[in-house]
Each structure stands twice: as structure tokens, then as C-alpha cells.
Amino acid sequence: SYNFEVSRVGGAGRTSSVLVWTSNGDAKSGQHYEKLAPLQVDFEADGADLLPLSLSTLPNSIENSSKYFYLNMRALDRGDIVTNSQIRLEINDF
């Protein structure tokens, strides 16, 4: 499994939201990892600037190889910027 923190830099004093989801590479949701449907992550104006997120791989789904999938993010407000909008995640079983 993967554990992440989605962080906000700047934007103090206002609410910011991002949409987070997974997409297939050569690893397929339901076969190699648990799909994350689009999820809205909200940073409250006076709240935390780090929010935890976890993704799970499925046991014994890959034998003696590696496969990858993606974690995607986009800002919901035009005034916000997401610096890493797509991250490639690799599942290894060697």
C-alpha cells in the first residue's frame, strides 16, 4: 500500500479543494490495486495544510514483475495550482 500527504502551500485564510483519483497504467484497478474514485480533498481556511491519503495494492496480483498506475490531482479553483498533477506509482514483486 501507499501512504501520502496532500499538502497546501500558501492560500492561508481561504478554503482550497483538489480532486484526487487513480487511473490505470499497465496495472489495472480491481486486479492490481484498489481504485480511488474521484475524491474531493478540502483544505479549510483555518485547518491543516497536510491531509493523509492511502492507496492499497491487491495481494499476490503481480508475480516476478512490476506494473504501474497513476495518482492524479487537479485544483477545483482556478486560483489554485497543483504542482504534481500526475504521479506514477509502481507495484513490484521480485
A tleap script that builds the chain and sets N, CA, C and O, in Angstrom:
source leaprc.protein.ff14SB
mol = sequence {
  NSER TYR ASN PHE GLU VAL SER ARG VAL GLY
  GLY ALA GLY ARG THR SER SER VAL LEU VAL
  TRP THR SER ASN GLY ASP ALA LYS SER GLY
  GLN HIE TYR GLU LYS LEU ALA PRO LEU GLN
  VAL ASP PHE GLU ALA ASP GLY ALA ASP LEU
  LEU PRO LEU SER LEU SER THR LEU PRO ASN
  SER ILE GLU ASN SER SER LYS TYR PHE TYR
  LEU ASN MET ARG ALA LEU ASP ARG GLY ASP
  ILE VAL THR ASN SER GLN ILE ARG LEU GLU
  ILE ASN ASP CPHE
}
set mol.1.N position { 0.836 -1.190 0.000 }
set mol.1.CA position { 0.000 0.000 0.000 }
set mol.1.C position { 0.877 1.250 0.000 }
set mol.1.O position { 2.071 1.184 0.292 }
set mol.2.N position { 0.281 2.365 -0.325 }
set mol.2.CA position { 0.972 3.649 -0.376 }
set mol.2.C position { 0.298 4.619 0.581 }
set mol.2.O position { -0.930 4.672 0.650 }
set mol.3.N position { 1.081 5.373 1.309 }
set mol.3.CA position { 0.571 6.431 2.175 }
set mol.3.C position { 1.145 7.753 1.702 }
set mol.3.O position { 2.347 7.865 1.464 }
set mol.4.N position { 0.286 8.754 1.566 }
set mol.4.CA position { 0.672 10.061 1.063 }
set mol.4.C position { 0.175 11.144 1.985 }
set mol.4.O position { -0.681 10.923 2.841 }
set mol.5.N position { 0.725 12.304 1.793 }
set mol.5.CA position { 0.155 13.517 2.374 }
set mol.5.C position { -0.054 14.492 1.228 }
set mol.5.O position { 0.877 14.796 0.482 }
set mol.6.N position { -1.262 14.973 1.092 }
set mol.6.CA position { -1.563 16.028 0.140 }
set mol.6.C position { -1.370 17.330 0.908 }
set mol.6.O position { -1.979 17.532 1.959 }
set mol.7.N position { -0.529 18.207 0.388 }
set mol.7.CA position { -0.213 19.423 1.138 }
set mol.7.C position { -0.621 20.672 0.384 }
set mol.7.O position { -0.708 20.696 -0.843 }
set mol.8.N position { -0.867 21.703 1.168 }
set mol.8.CA position { -1.177 23.015 0.619 }
set mol.8.C position { -0.088 23.965 1.067 }
set mol.8.O position { 0.296 23.986 2.237 }
set mol.9.N position { 0.412 24.757 0.117 }
set mol.9.CA position { 1.393 25.794 0.416 }
set mol.9.C position { 0.773 27.111 -0.020 }
set mol.9.O position { 0.392 27.271 -1.180 }
set mol.10.N position { 0.673 28.040 0.896 }
set mol.10.CA position { 0.022 29.311 0.574 }
set mol.10.C position { -1.479 29.194 0.720 }
set mol.10.O position { -1.983 28.172 1.187 }
set mol.11.N position { -2.188 30.218 0.329 }
set mol.11.CA position { -3.644 30.189 0.397 }
set mol.11.C position { -4.202 30.302 1.798 }
set mol.11.O position { -5.362 29.965 2.033 }
set mol.12.N position { -3.385 30.775 2.741 }
set mol.12.CA position { -3.858 30.906 4.125 }
set mol.12.C position { -5.074 31.822 4.177 }
set mol.12.O position { -5.146 32.825 3.467 }
set mol.13.N position { -6.015 31.466 5.017 }
set mol.13.CA position { -7.197 32.291 5.202 }
set mol.13.C position { -8.325 32.009 4.232 }
set mol.13.O position { -9.358 32.678 4.270 }
set mol.14.N position { -8.142 31.026 3.363 }
set mol.14.CA position { -9.231 30.665 2.454 }
set mol.14.C position { -9.266 29.145 2.254 }
set mol.14.O position { -8.262 28.458 2.444 }
set mol.15.N position { -10.423 28.642 1.873 }
set mol.15.CA position { -10.598 27.220 1.618 }
set mol.15.C position { -10.089 26.882 0.225 }
set mol.15.O position { -10.342 27.622 -0.726 }
set mol.16.N position { -9.374 25.770 0.097 }
set mol.16.CA position { -8.900 25.261 -1.191 }
set mol.16.C position { -9.317 23.797 -1.301 }
set mol.16.O position { -9.370 23.076 -0.304 }
set mol.17.N position { -9.614 23.371 -2.529 }
set mol.17.CA position { -10.019 21.984 -2.755 }
set mol.17.C position { -9.309 21.422 -3.975 }
set mol.17.O position { -9.086 22.118 -4.965 }
set mol.18.N position { -8.960 20.140 -3.878 }
set mol.18.CA position { -8.405 19.418 -5.027 }
set mol.18.C position { -9.208 18.144 -5.221 }
set mol.18.O position { -9.803 17.614 -4.283 }
set mol.19.N position { -9.213 17.666 -6.447 }
set mol.19.CA position { -9.822 16.399 -6.785 }
set mol.19.C position { -8.689 15.404 -6.970 }
set mol.19.O position { -7.726 15.689 -7.681 }
set mol.20.N position { -8.793 14.230 -6.332 }
set mol.20.CA position { -7.751 13.199 -6.367 }
set mol.20.C position { -8.394 11.894 -6.847 }
set mol.20.O position { -9.481 11.531 -6.396 }
set mol.21.N position { -7.706 11.178 -7.778 }
set mol.21.CA position { -8.207 9.890 -8.260 }
set mol.21.C position { -7.050 9.075 -8.840 }
set mol.21.O position { -5.970 9.605 -9.103 }
set mol.22.N position { -7.293 7.792 -9.032 }
set mol.22.CA position { -6.294 6.928 -9.668 }
set mol.22.C position { -6.733 6.617 -11.094 }
set mol.22.O position { -7.914 6.694 -11.433 }
set mol.23.N position { -5.740 6.260 -11.925 }
set mol.23.CA position { -6.024 5.796 -13.281 }
set mol.23.C position { -5.037 4.687 -13.637 }
set mol.23.O position { -3.934 4.613 -13.097 }
set mol.24.N position { -5.458 3.844 -14.544 }
set mol.24.CA position { -4.657 2.682 -14.939 }
set mol.24.C position { -3.430 3.076 -15.751 }
set mol.24.O position { -3.462 4.003 -16.559 }
set mol.25.N position { -2.357 2.347 -15.510 }
set mol.25.CA position { -1.217 2.275 -16.415 }
set mol.25.C position { -1.292 0.855 -16.944 }
set mol.25.O position { -2.320 0.451 -17.487 }
set mol.26.N position { -0.204 0.083 -16.791 }
set mol.26.CA position { -0.342 -1.331 -17.124 }
set mol.26.C position { -0.867 -2.136 -15.926 }
set mol.26.O position { -1.246 -3.297 -16.080 }
set mol.27.N position { -0.890 -1.529 -14.749 }
set mol.27.CA position { -1.606 -2.100 -13.594 }
set mol.27.C position { -3.070 -1.678 -13.719 }
set mol.27.O position { -3.358 -0.527 -14.046 }
set mol.28.N position { -3.977 -2.589 -13.465 }
set mol.28.CA position { -5.407 -2.340 -13.636 }
set mol.28.C position { -6.121 -2.314 -12.290 }
set mol.28.O position { -5.873 -3.154 -11.426 }
set mol.29.N position { -7.022 -1.326 -12.122 }
set mol.29.CA position { -7.793 -1.247 -10.886 }
set mol.29.C position { -8.680 -2.483 -10.771 }
set mol.29.O position { -9.211 -2.979 -11.765 }
set mol.30.N position { -8.830 -2.970 -9.544 }
set mol.30.CA position { -9.603 -4.172 -9.294 }
set mol.30.C position { -8.818 -5.455 -9.496 }
set mol.30.O position { -9.189 -6.507 -8.975 }
set mol.31.N position { -7.735 -5.369 -10.250 }
set mol.31.CA position { -6.881 -6.533 -10.476 }
set mol.31.C position { -5.558 -6.391 -9.732 }
set mol.31.O position { -5.079 -7.353 -9.131 }
set mol.32.N position { -4.957 -5.185 -9.767 }
set mol.32.CA position { -3.656 -4.949 -9.141 }
set mol.32.C position { -3.700 -3.944 -7.990 }
set mol.32.O position { -2.845 -3.983 -7.105 }
set mol.33.N position { -4.676 -3.054 -7.992 }
set mol.33.CA position { -4.791 -2.042 -6.935 }
set mol.33.C position { -6.255 -1.659 -6.765 }
set mol.33.O position { -7.077 -1.879 -7.655 }
set mol.34.N position { -6.566 -1.085 -5.612 }
set mol.34.CA position { -7.924 -0.624 -5.340 }
set mol.34.C position { -8.100 0.772 -5.915 }
set mol.34.O position { -7.363 1.696 -5.572 }
set mol.35.N position { -9.081 0.914 -6.789 }
set mol.35.CA position { -9.350 2.175 -7.465 }
set mol.35.C position { -9.768 3.247 -6.459 }
set mol.35.O position { -10.530 2.982 -5.529 }
set mol.36.N position { -9.264 4.441 -6.661 }
set mol.36.CA position { -9.715 5.598 -5.909 }
set mol.36.C position { -10.561 6.420 -6.875 }
set mol.36.O position { -10.032 7.062 -7.782 }
set mol.37.N position { -11.880 6.396 -6.676 }
set mol.37.CA position { -12.780 7.198 -7.499 }
set mol.37.C position { -12.513 8.667 -7.168 }
set mol.37.O position { -11.991 8.966 -6.094 }
set mol.38.N position { -12.857 9.578 -8.057 }
set mol.38.CA position { -12.590 10.988 -7.757 }
set mol.38.C position { -13.077 11.368 -6.356 }
set mol.38.O position { -14.241 11.185 -5.999 }
set mol.39.N position { -12.137 11.903 -5.587 }
set mol.39.CA position { -12.367 12.261 -4.193 }
set mol.39.C position { -11.982 13.726 -4.009 }
set mol.39.O position { -10.876 14.131 -4.364 }
set mol.40.N position { -12.893 14.511 -3.457 }
set mol.40.CA position { -12.587 15.913 -3.184 }
set mol.40.C position { -11.886 16.019 -1.842 }
set mol.40.O position { -12.395 15.539 -0.829 }
set mol.41.N position { -10.716 16.650 -1.833 }
set mol.41.CA position { -9.943 16.880 -0.618 }
set mol.41.C position { -10.010 18.381 -0.338 }
set mol.41.O position { -9.597 19.193 -1.165 }
set mol.42.N position { -10.533 18.740 0.835 }
set mol.42.CA position { -10.732 20.144 1.191 }
set mol.42.C position { -9.752 20.596 2.258 }
set mol.42.O position { -9.568 19.928 3.275 }
set mol.43.N position { -9.131 21.728 2.016 }
set mol.43.CA position { -8.291 22.400 2.995 }
set mol.43.C position { -9.090 23.586 3.508 }
set mol.43.O position { -9.341 24.539 2.769 }
set mol.44.N position { -9.488 23.529 4.768 }
set mol.44.CA position { -10.271 24.616 5.352 }
set mol.44.C position { -9.391 25.837 5.577 }
set mol.44.O position { -8.173 25.721 5.711 }
set mol.45.N position { -10.013 27.000 5.617 }
set mol.45.CA position { -9.279 28.266 5.760 }
set mol.45.C position { -8.388 28.271 6.996 }
set mol.45.O position { -7.266 28.775 6.952 }
set mol.46.N position { -8.879 27.716 8.091 }
set mol.46.CA position { -8.107 27.717 9.335 }
set mol.46.C position { -7.689 26.309 9.752 }
set mol.46.O position { -7.393 26.060 10.921 }
set mol.47.N position { -7.668 25.382 8.774 }
set mol.47.CA position { -7.375 23.986 9.088 }
set mol.47.C position { -5.957 23.574 8.742 }
set mol.47.O position { -5.087 24.406 8.486 }
set mol.48.N position { -5.751 22.266 8.742 }
set mol.48.CA position { -4.439 21.679 8.475 }
set mol.48.C position { -4.023 21.906 7.024 }
set mol.48.O position { -4.863 21.989 6.128 }
set mol.49.N position { -2.704 22.004 6.809 }
set mol.49.CA position { -2.158 22.138 5.460 }
set mol.49.C position { -1.629 20.815 4.921 }
set mol.49.O position { -1.106 20.771 3.808 }
set mol.50.N position { -1.756 19.732 5.693 }
set mol.50.CA position { -1.384 18.374 5.272 }
set mol.50.C position { -2.566 17.452 5.555 }
set mol.50.O position { -3.084 17.420 6.672 }
set mol.51.N position { -2.985 16.708 4.544 }
set mol.51.CA position { -4.073 15.757 4.724 }
set mol.51.C position { -3.615 14.382 4.256 }
set mol.51.O position { -3.078 14.255 3.156 }
set mol.52.N position { -3.819 13.338 5.080 }
set mol.52.CA position { -3.355 11.992 4.719 }
set mol.52.C position { -4.245 11.325 3.676 }
set mol.52.O position { -5.445 11.587 3.587 }
set mol.53.N position { -3.617 10.456 2.894 }
set mol.53.CA position { -4.309 9.689 1.869 }
set mol.53.C position { -3.594 8.354 1.747 }
set mol.53.O position { -2.365 8.309 1.804 }
set mol.54.N position { -4.335 7.264 1.579 }
set mol.54.CA position { -3.685 5.968 1.385 }
set mol.54.C position { -4.340 5.229 0.227 }
set mol.54.O position { -5.538 5.361 -0.024 }
set mol.55.N position { -3.531 4.457 -0.463 }
set mol.55.CA position { -3.971 3.629 -1.585 }
set mol.55.C position { -3.488 2.209 -1.326 }
set mol.55.O position { -2.397 2.010 -0.791 }
set mol.56.N position { -4.290 1.227 -1.700 }
set mol.56.CA position { -3.928 -0.172 -1.449 }
set mol.56.C position { -3.698 -0.931 -2.737 }
set mol.56.O position { -4.421 -0.770 -3.720 }
set mol.57.N position { -2.660 -1.770 -2.705 }
set mol.57.CA position { -2.442 -2.723 -3.792 }
set mol.57.C position { -3.090 -4.033 -3.372 }
set mol.57.O position { -3.308 -4.272 -2.185 }
set mol.58.N position { -3.395 -4.870 -4.337 }
set mol.58.CA position { -4.033 -6.145 -4.043 }
set mol.58.C position { -2.970 -7.225 -3.905 }
set mol.58.O position { -2.050 -7.288 -4.721 }
set mol.59.N position { -3.078 -8.080 -2.885 }
set mol.59.CA position { -2.046 -9.090 -2.620 }
set mol.59.C position { -1.926 -10.106 -3.752 }
set mol.59.O position { -2.907 -10.520 -4.370 }
set mol.60.N position { -0.664 -10.487 -3.992 }
set mol.60.CA position { -0.353 -11.535 -4.971 }
set mol.60.C position { -0.910 -11.260 -6.368 }
set mol.60.O position { -1.228 -12.189 -7.110 }
set mol.61.N position { -1.025 -9.984 -6.718 }
set mol.61.CA position { -1.594 -9.650 -8.027 }
set mol.61.C position { -0.539 -9.615 -9.126 }
set mol.61.O position { -0.876 -9.648 -10.309 }
set mol.62.N position { 0.720 -9.549 -8.749 }
set mol.62.CA position { 1.812 -9.477 -9.725 }
set mol.62.C position { 2.875 -10.473 -9.295 }
set mol.62.O position { 3.287 -10.483 -8.136 }
set mol.63.N position { 3.315 -11.302 -10.213 }
set mol.63.CA position { 4.354 -12.275 -9.889 }
set mol.63.C position { 5.607 -11.989 -10.700 }
set mol.63.O position { 5.570 -11.956 -11.930 }
set mol.64.N position { 6.719 -11.782 -10.000 }
set mol.64.CA position { 8.034 -11.592 -10.611 }
set mol.64.C position { 8.067 -10.518 -11.703 }
set mol.64.O position { 8.703 -10.691 -12.743 }
set mol.65.N position { 7.389 -9.433 -11.452 }
set mol.65.CA position { 7.391 -8.329 -12.410 }
set mol.65.C position { 7.017 -7.035 -11.686 }
set mol.65.O position { 6.879 -7.013 -10.463 }
set mol.66.N position { 6.860 -5.980 -12.443 }
set mol.66.CA position { 6.379 -4.730 -11.886 }
set mol.66.C position { 5.341 -4.139 -12.832 }
set mol.66.O position { 5.388 -4.357 -14.043 }
set mol.67.N position { 4.421 -3.403 -12.269 }
set mol.67.CA position { 3.388 -2.718 -13.036 }
set mol.67.C position { 3.198 -1.348 -12.389 }
set mol.67.O position { 3.599 -1.130 -11.246 }
set mol.68.N position { 2.587 -0.434 -13.128 }
set mol.68.CA position { 2.411 0.918 -12.617 }
set mol.68.C position { 0.981 1.417 -12.847 }
set mol.68.O position { 0.265 0.935 -13.724 }
set mol.69.N position { 0.598 2.386 -12.037 }
set mol.69.CA position { -0.654 3.111 -12.204 }
set mol.69.C position { -0.404 4.547 -11.770 }
set mol.69.O position { 0.704 4.884 -11.353 }
set mol.70.N position { -1.418 5.394 -11.864 }
set mol.70.CA position { -1.231 6.820 -11.609 }
set mol.70.C position { -2.140 7.348 -10.514 }
set mol.70.O position { -3.274 6.900 -10.349 }
set mol.71.N position { -1.615 8.310 -9.773 }
set mol.71.CA position { -2.395 9.132 -8.854 }
set mol.71.C position { -2.487 10.499 -9.517 }
set mol.71.O position { -1.468 11.095 -9.868 }
set mol.72.N position { -3.699 10.991 -9.685 }
set mol.72.CA position { -3.950 12.253 -10.381 }
set mol.72.C position { -4.566 13.270 -9.429 }
set mol.72.O position { -5.304 12.908 -8.513 }
set mol.73.N position { -4.258 14.540 -9.652 }
set mol.73.CA position { -4.832 15.625 -8.860 }
set mol.73.C position { -5.086 16.829 -9.743 }
set mol.73.O position { -4.332 17.106 -10.677 }
set mol.74.N position { -6.162 17.543 -9.434 }
set mol.74.CA position { -6.386 18.829 -10.083 }
set mol.74.C position { -7.092 19.756 -9.109 }
set mol.74.O position { -7.918 19.328 -8.304 }
set mol.75.N position { -6.752 21.017 -9.198 }
set mol.75.CA position { -7.370 22.034 -8.345 }
set mol.75.C position { -8.797 22.280 -8.809 }
set mol.75.O position { -9.087 22.231 -10.005 }
set mol.76.N position { -9.685 22.544 -7.861 }
set mol.76.CA position { -11.072 22.838 -8.203 }
set mol.76.C position { -11.319 24.338 -8.347 }
set mol.76.O position { -12.365 24.743 -8.856 }
set mol.77.N position { -10.389 25.151 -7.915 }
set mol.77.CA position { -10.500 26.603 -8.018 }
set mol.77.C position { -9.456 27.097 -9.014 }
set mol.77.O position { -8.293 26.701 -8.932 }
set mol.78.N position { -9.844 27.936 -9.934 }
set mol.78.CA position { -8.911 28.442 -10.949 }
set mol.78.C position { -7.722 29.177 -10.342 }
set mol.78.O position { -6.667 29.252 -10.971 }
set mol.79.N position { -7.864 29.713 -9.148 }
set mol.79.CA position { -6.780 30.437 -8.498 }
set mol.79.C position { -5.740 29.549 -7.848 }
set mol.79.O position { -4.717 30.042 -7.372 }
set mol.80.N position { -5.983 28.245 -7.819 }
set mol.80.CA position { -5.059 27.296 -7.195 }
set mol.80.C position { -4.256 26.559 -8.261 }
set mol.80.O position { -4.713 26.391 -9.392 }
set mol.81.N position { -3.060 26.124 -7.891 }
set mol.81.CA position { -2.177 25.397 -8.801 }
set mol.81.C position { -1.762 24.090 -8.149 }
set mol.81.O position { -1.397 24.073 -6.973 }
set mol.82.N position { -1.812 22.999 -8.894 }
set mol.82.CA position { -1.312 21.703 -8.438 }
set mol.82.C position { 0.028 21.486 -9.128 }
set mol.82.O position { 0.103 21.476 -10.356 }
set mol.83.N position { 1.096 21.312 -8.329 }
set mol.83.CA position { 2.438 21.203 -8.918 }
set mol.83.C position { 2.730 19.822 -9.491 }
set mol.83.O position { 3.447 19.722 -10.487 }
set mol.84.N position { 2.205 18.760 -8.902 }
set mol.84.CA position { 2.389 17.399 -9.430 }
set mol.84.C position { 1.009 16.835 -9.727 }
set mol.84.O position { 0.403 16.190 -8.872 }
set mol.85.N position { 0.512 17.073 -10.930 }
set mol.85.CA position { -0.858 16.676 -11.243 }
set mol.85.C position { -0.997 15.188 -11.547 }
set mol.85.O position { -2.105 14.652 -11.513 }
set mol.86.N position { 0.115 14.516 -11.845 }
set mol.86.CA position { 0.071 13.072 -12.066 }
set mol.86.C position { 1.366 12.441 -11.559 }
set mol.86.O position { 2.464 12.843 -11.943 }
set mol.87.N position { 1.213 11.447 -10.691 }
set mol.87.CA position { 2.350 10.747 -10.113 }
set mol.87.C position { 2.260 9.279 -10.517 }
set mol.87.O position { 1.219 8.644 -10.349 }
set mol.88.N position { 3.344 8.751 -11.044 }
set mol.88.CA position { 3.389 7.337 -11.438 }
set mol.88.C position { 3.787 6.510 -10.215 }
set mol.88.O position { 4.799 6.789 -9.573 }
set mol.89.N position { 2.984 5.491 -9.899 }
set mol.89.CA position { 3.231 4.595 -8.774 }
set mol.89.C position { 3.527 3.211 -9.316 }
set mol.89.O position { 2.818 2.714 -10.191 }
set mol.90.N position { 4.564 2.595 -8.802 }
set mol.90.CA position { 4.983 1.283 -9.301 }
set mol.90.C position { 4.724 0.218 -8.234 }
set mol.90.O position { 4.990 0.417 -7.049 }
set mol.91.N position { 4.194 -0.920 -8.697 }
set mol.91.CA position { 3.988 -2.094 -7.839 }
set mol.91.C position { 5.034 -3.114 -8.258 }
set mol.91.O position { 5.084 -3.509 -9.423 }
set mol.92.N position { 5.870 -3.543 -7.322 }
set mol.92.CA position { 6.939 -4.505 -7.627 }
set mol.92.C position { 6.747 -5.797 -6.854 }
set mol.92.O position { 6.355 -5.777 -5.687 }
set mol.93.N position { 7.021 -6.911 -7.497 }
set mol.93.CA position { 7.037 -8.213 -6.833 }
set mol.93.C position { 8.176 -9.021 -7.436 }
set mol.93.O position { 7.977 -9.806 -8.363 }
set mol.94.N position { 9.368 -8.816 -6.897 }
set mol.94.CA position { 10.549 -9.527 -7.385 }
set mol.94.C position { 11.066 -10.455 -6.317 }
set mol.94.O position { 12.060 -11.148 -6.530 }
savepdb mol mol.pdb
quit
